[in-house]
C-alpha cells in the first residue's frame, strides 16, 4: 500500500476551485494568537463529560426528529452568499506530496482518493449586514481539507466570526448585526464542499470510487459525503471531554489501553461516549450537517473513531456517515 501523506506544495489564488475571480488574502494557518484548531472563550470551568453528554443527547434528539419528519433549516447557499464578506485561499495537494497532519494512516485506509484541496475561507472583507449596512470584517476563518474521491472532509481550523467577536468583548446582543448572514461552520463547510464538487476547472472524476456505500451515485453528488475528520484537536472543552472518555475506558480494562493510534476507540452514535463527543464544540458541526443537510444526505448510521497520531498529546476524531 502506498503511503499518502500531504504537505503544502502548490498555491493557487482567486481563480480556483470555484466561483468568479476576486482578491484574496492569505490566512494564517495556526495563528499564534489562538489555539491551533478552535478559538474559545476563556471561562472558569471547562466542559465536563456530564454536560457534554446532556448536550449530545439534545443534539441527537434533534437529529432524530428531523429524520422522522420535522422540517430542518436546510438553507441552500451559493457562491454569491460567500462573496458577501468571505474570501478564499486554495492549495491543491497531490498524492505524492506530504502533509504533516495526523491523518496519514487514516487516509491510506479510505477508499480511493486523488488530489486533496486545502481551502481556507476567511471573513476578511467588508460585508453588508442584515440591515443593509457596510460592516467591518470579523476575521473569522475556517480551514478544511476536501478529498473528493474519498468523500471526506478533514477539519483543520475553526475560528468562527461569532467567537472572534466575543473575544473582542462585543456584547452578545450586537453580534448578529456584526456578522455576515452566512457564518456557521456547518453552512460554510457544506457550501464549499458542494461548490468544489461542481467546479468546472477541477477534475472530480479521479480514480474509481470503490466505496460500496457510494455505488451508483453521481461523483458530483454532495450526498456522497462519508467522512468528517478533526485533526490535532486543541479546543480545551473538547480535549477535556476526550480525556475523560479515555480515562474511563482505560479504567474499564484491567490490561490497560496503551496505544490509541488509528483506529483507536470506536463508538456508535447512540452510545454515551459518542453522544458526549457530539455535545462538544467539535461535535456540533457534525450534528448540524446531519440535520440541515438531511434532504441531501438522508438518514445516516454514524460511528466515530477517537484516536491519536504519533504524538499522543494530540487527539483526532473521524466521523463515519454510513448508510442507515
C-alpha positions as CSV (number, residue, x, y, z in Angstrom):
1,X,0.0,0.0,0.0
2,X,1.3,3.4,-0.9
3,X,1.8,5.8,1.9
4,X,0.0,9.0,1.2
5,X,0.9,12.0,3.4
6,X,0.4,15.5,2.5
7,X,2.0,18.9,2.7
8,X,1.5,22.4,1.1
9,X,3.2,22.5,-2.3
10,X,1.1,24.2,-4.8
11,X,-0.5,27.6,-4.1
12,X,-3.5,28.8,-6.2
13,X,-5.2,32.1,-5.6
14,X,-8.6,33.5,-6.5
15,X,-9.5,31.6,-9.7
16,X,-9.9,28.1,-8.3
17,X,-11.6,26.0,-7.2
18,X,-15.0,27.7,-7.6
19,X,-16.7,31.0,-8.3
20,X,-15.5,34.1,-10.0
21,X,-12.1,35.6,-9.6
22,X,-11.7,38.0,-6.7
23,X,-8.9,39.3,-4.5
24,X,-8.0,37.1,-1.6
25,X,-5.7,37.3,1.4
26,X,-3.5,34.5,2.9
27,X,-5.0,33.1,6.0
28,X,-2.5,32.3,8.9
29,X,-2.7,28.6,9.4
30,X,-2.1,28.1,13.1
31,X,-2.3,31.8,14.1
32,X,-0.1,32.1,17.1
33,X,-2.6,34.3,18.9
34,X,-5.2,31.5,19.1
35,X,-5.4,27.8,19.9
36,X,-4.3,25.9,16.8
37,X,-7.7,24.5,15.9
38,X,-10.6,26.2,17.6
39,X,-10.9,29.6,19.2
40,X,-12.7,29.6,22.5
41,X,-13.8,32.0,25.2
42,X,-12.0,31.6,28.5
43,X,-14.2,30.8,31.4
44,X,-13.7,29.4,34.9
45,X,-14.6,25.8,34.2
46,X,-14.0,23.6,31.1
47,X,-16.9,21.5,29.7
48,X,-17.4,18.4,31.8
49,X,-18.3,15.0,30.4
50,X,-21.8,15.0,32.0
51,X,-22.7,18.4,30.5
52,X,-21.3,17.3,27.1
53,X,-23.4,14.1,27.3
54,X,-26.5,16.2,28.0
55,X,-25.7,18.5,25.1
56,X,-25.2,15.5,22.8
57,X,-28.4,13.8,23.9
58,X,-30.3,17.0,22.9
59,X,-28.5,17.2,19.6
60,X,-29.2,13.5,18.9
61,X,-32.9,14.1,19.7
62,X,-33.0,17.0,17.2
63,X,-31.3,14.8,14.5
64,X,-33.8,12.0,15.1
65,X,-36.7,14.5,15.0
66,X,-35.5,15.6,11.5
67,X,-35.2,12.0,10.4
68,X,-38.8,11.4,11.5
69,X,-40.2,14.4,9.5
70,X,-39.5,17.6,11.5
71,X,-38.5,20.3,8.9
72,X,-34.8,21.2,9.0
73,X,-33.3,24.5,8.4
74,X,-31.7,23.2,5.2
75,X,-30.9,26.5,3.5
76,X,-29.3,26.5,0.1
77,X,-26.2,28.6,-0.2
78,X,-24.4,29.8,-3.4
79,X,-21.2,31.4,-4.4
80,X,-23.0,34.8,-4.2
81,X,-23.6,34.2,-0.5
82,X,-19.9,33.6,0.1
83,X,-19.0,36.7,-1.9
84,X,-20.6,38.8,0.8
85,X,-17.5,39.3,3.0
86,X,-15.7,36.0,2.5
87,X,-12.5,35.3,0.6
88,X,-10.6,32.1,0.0
89,X,-7.2,30.6,-0.4
90,X,-6.9,27.2,-2.1
91,X,-3.9,24.9,-2.1
92,X,-4.0,21.7,-4.2
93,X,-2.1,18.9,-2.7
94,X,-1.1,15.9,-4.9
95,X,-1.0,12.3,-3.7
96,X,2.8,12.2,-3.8
97,X,3.2,15.3,-1.7
98,X,3.4,15.3,2.1
99,X,1.1,16.7,4.8
100,X,2.2,17.0,8.4
101,X,-1.2,16.2,9.9
102,X,-2.1,13.1,11.9
103,X,-4.4,11.6,9.3
104,X,-1.7,9.9,7.3
105,X,-2.6,6.3,8.1
106,X,-6.3,7.1,8.1
107,X,-6.3,8.5,4.6
108,X,-4.4,5.4,3.4
109,X,-7.4,3.3,4.6
110,X,-10.1,5.4,3.0
111,X,-11.5,4.3,-0.4
112,X,-9.7,5.7,-3.5
113,X,-8.7,9.3,-3.4
114,X,-6.7,11.6,-5.6
115,X,-5.8,15.3,-5.2
116,X,-6.6,17.0,-1.9
117,X,-7.8,20.6,-1.8
118,X,-6.9,22.6,1.3
119,X,-9.3,25.5,1.4
120,X,-9.2,28.3,3.9
121,X,-12.2,30.6,3.7
122,X,-11.8,33.9,5.6
123,X,-14.2,36.6,6.7
124,X,-11.7,39.3,6.0
125,X,-13.7,41.5,3.6
126,X,-16.2,44.3,4.4
127,X,-19.8,43.0,4.0
128,X,-23.4,44.1,4.0
129,X,-25.2,43.1,7.2
130,X,-28.8,42.1,7.7
131,X,-30.0,45.7,7.8
132,X,-28.0,46.8,4.8
133,X,-25.1,48.5,6.5
134,X,-21.5,48.1,5.3
135,X,-19.7,46.3,8.2
136,X,-16.1,45.6,9.2
137,X,-14.7,42.1,8.7
138,X,-14.7,39.8,11.8
139,X,-11.5,38.0,10.6
140,X,-13.1,34.6,11.4
141,X,-11.9,31.7,9.2
142,X,-12.3,28.0,8.6
143,X,-9.7,25.7,7.1
144,X,-10.6,22.2,5.8
145,X,-9.0,19.5,3.6
146,X,-11.5,18.3,1.0
147,X,-10.8,14.9,-0.5
148,X,-13.4,14.4,-3.3
149,X,-12.8,10.8,-4.4
150,X,-12.8,9.6,-0.8
151,X,-15.9,11.7,0.0
152,X,-14.1,13.1,3.1
153,X,-13.6,16.4,4.8
154,X,-10.8,16.8,7.3
155,X,-11.2,19.9,9.6
156,X,-8.1,21.8,10.5
157,X,-9.1,25.2,11.9
158,X,-12.4,26.6,13.1
159,X,-12.3,30.3,14.1
160,X,-16.0,31.4,13.8
161,X,-16.9,35.1,13.3
162,X,-19.1,34.9,16.4
163,X,-16.2,33.6,18.6
164,X,-13.9,36.3,17.2
165,X,-16.4,39.0,18.1
166,X,-16.9,37.6,21.6
167,X,-13.1,37.5,22.1
168,X,-13.1,41.2,21.2
169,X,-15.5,41.9,24.0
170,X,-18.5,42.7,21.8
171,X,-21.9,42.4,23.6
172,X,-23.8,39.3,22.6
173,X,-26.8,41.4,21.7
174,X,-24.8,43.2,19.0
175,X,-23.2,40.2,17.4
176,X,-25.9,39.2,14.9
177,X,-25.6,42.6,13.2
178,X,-21.8,42.4,13.2
179,X,-21.7,39.1,11.2
180,X,-22.5,38.2,7.6
181,X,-25.7,36.2,7.3
182,X,-23.7,33.1,6.3
183,X,-21.2,32.5,9.2
184,X,-21.6,29.0,10.7
185,X,-19.1,26.2,10.2
186,X,-21.7,23.7,9.0
187,X,-23.1,26.1,6.4
188,X,-19.7,27.3,5.1
189,X,-18.2,23.7,5.0
190,X,-21.2,22.2,3.2
191,X,-21.3,25.1,0.7
192,X,-17.6,24.8,-0.1
193,X,-17.9,21.0,-0.5
194,X,-20.8,21.4,-2.9
195,X,-19.2,24.1,-5.0
196,X,-15.9,22.2,-5.1
197,X,-17.5,19.1,-6.5
198,X,-19.2,21.1,-9.2
199,X,-16.3,23.3,-10.2
200,X,-15.7,23.1,-13.9
201,X,-11.9,23.5,-13.6
202,X,-11.3,20.7,-11.2
203,X,-11.1,17.0,-12.2
204,X,-13.7,15.4,-9.9
205,X,-13.6,12.0,-11.5
206,X,-10.2,10.8,-10.2
207,X,-9.7,7.1,-9.6
208,X,-12.8,4.9,-9.4
209,X,-14.6,5.3,-6.1
210,X,-14.6,1.8,-4.6
211,X,-16.7,2.6,-1.6
212,X,-19.8,0.3,-1.9
213,X,-21.9,2.9,0.0
214,X,-21.5,5.3,-2.9
215,X,-22.3,2.7,-5.6
216,X,-24.4,4.2,-8.4
217,X,-24.1,7.8,-7.2
218,X,-23.0,10.7,-9.3
219,X,-19.5,11.7,-8.4
220,X,-20.7,15.3,-8.4
221,X,-23.4,14.5,-5.8
222,X,-22.6,16.2,-2.5
223,X,-24.6,13.4,-0.7
224,X,-21.6,11.1,-1.3
225,X,-20.0,12.7,1.8
226,X,-18.9,9.8,4.1
227,X,-16.3,11.1,6.5
228,X,-15.8,14.2,8.6
229,X,-12.5,14.2,10.5
230,X,-10.9,16.6,13.0
231,X,-7.1,16.7,13.1
232,X,-5.0,17.7,16.1
233,X,-7.8,18.8,18.4
234,X,-6.8,21.5,20.8
235,X,-10.1,23.2,21.9
236,X,-10.0,22.9,25.7
237,X,-13.6,21.9,26.2
238,X,-13.3,19.2,23.6
239,X,-10.0,17.9,24.9
240,X,-11.3,17.8,28.5
241,X,-14.3,15.5,27.4
242,X,-12.0,13.4,25.3
243,X,-9.6,12.8,28.1
244,X,-12.4,11.9,30.5
245,X,-13.6,9.3,27.9
246,X,-10.1,7.8,27.5
247,X,-9.6,7.7,31.3
248,X,-12.9,5.9,31.8
249,X,-12.3,3.4,29.1
250,X,-8.8,2.6,30.4
251,X,-10.2,2.1,33.9
252,X,-12.6,-0.5,32.5
253,X,-9.8,-2.6,31.0
254,X,-7.5,-4.2,33.5
255,X,-4.8,-4.7,30.9
256,X,-4.9,-1.0,30.1
257,X,-5.0,0.7,26.7
258,X,-1.6,1.8,25.7
259,X,-1.9,2.5,22.0
260,X,-4.6,4.9,20.8
261,X,-3.3,5.2,17.2
262,X,-5.9,4.7,14.5
263,X,-8.5,3.1,14.6
264,X,-8.3,3.9,18.3
265,X,-11.6,3.8,20.2
266,X,-14.8,3.3,18.1
267,X,-18.3,4.3,19.3
268,X,-21.8,4.1,17.7
269,X,-23.6,7.4,17.8
270,X,-26.2,6.2,20.3
271,X,-23.5,5.3,22.8
272,X,-22.9,7.7,25.8
273,X,-19.3,8.4,24.7
274,X,-20.3,9.3,21.1
275,X,-23.1,11.5,22.4
276,X,-20.6,13.3,24.7
277,X,-18.4,13.9,21.7
278,X,-21.4,15.1,19.7
279,X,-22.0,17.6,22.6
280,X,-18.6,19.3,22.4
281,X,-17.7,22.3,20.2
282,X,-16.2,19.9,17.6
283,X,-19.3,17.7,17.6
284,X,-21.9,20.4,17.0
285,X,-20.7,20.9,13.4
286,X,-21.3,17.3,12.5
287,X,-24.7,17.4,14.2
288,X,-25.8,20.5,12.3
289,X,-24.7,19.0,9.0
290,X,-26.7,15.8,9.7
291,X,-29.8,17.9,10.5
292,X,-29.5,20.7,8.0
293,X,-28.4,18.5,5.1
294,X,-31.0,15.7,5.7
295,X,-32.5,16.4,2.3
296,X,-29.2,15.6,0.6
297,X,-27.7,13.1,3.0
298,X,-30.8,11.2,4.2
299,X,-30.7,9.3,7.5
300,X,-27.2,8.0,8.3
301,X,-25.7,5.4,10.7
302,X,-22.9,7.3,12.4
303,X,-19.9,6.0,14.2
304,X,-16.9,7.9,15.5
305,X,-13.2,6.9,15.9
306,X,-11.2,8.6,18.7
307,X,-7.5,8.2,18.2
308,X,-4.1,9.9,18.4
309,X,-1.3,10.3,15.9
310,X,2.3,9.5,16.5
311,X,2.2,12.3,19.1
312,X,-0.2,11.0,21.8
313,X,-0.8,14.6,23.1
314,X,-3.0,15.4,20.1
315,X,-6.3,13.8,19.6
316,X,-8.2,13.2,16.3
317,X,-11.8,12.2,15.5
318,X,-13.2,10.6,12.4
319,X,-17.0,10.5,12.0
320,X,-18.2,7.9,9.5
321,X,-21.6,8.8,8.0
322,X,-22.7,5.3,6.8
323,X,-25.9,4.2,5.3
324,X,-28.7,3.7,7.7
